[in-house]
Amino acid sequence: NRWRNSEIRCYVNGQLVSYGDMALHVNTNDSYDKGFLGSSETADANRVFCGQLGAVYVFSEALNPAQIFAIHQLGPGYKSTFKFKS
């Protein structure tokens, strides 16, 4: 259930580096119109990401490791769309 618990997988340079479950505290009746990457709404100085991120993509379904690796192989300059075959 994407609004209660979701598995989060973190890939760096095409390789899985960490994973875990994350509880999402979102009421399905509420508008969900923003998220934070590298920080939280409060921007706690001890927990803010300091560095550089490449492109960030959000997909409506989970990608498998081969798809993640293929996207990584496209390189940081890739700026087009993705079409995955079922």
PyMOL commands that set and color helices and strands:
alter all, ss='L'
color gray80, all
select helices_A, chain A and resi 45-47+65-74
alter helices_A, ss='H'
color red, helices_A
select strands_A, chain A and resi 5-12+15-23
alter strands_A, ss='S'
color yellow, strands_A
deselect
rebuild
show_as cartoon
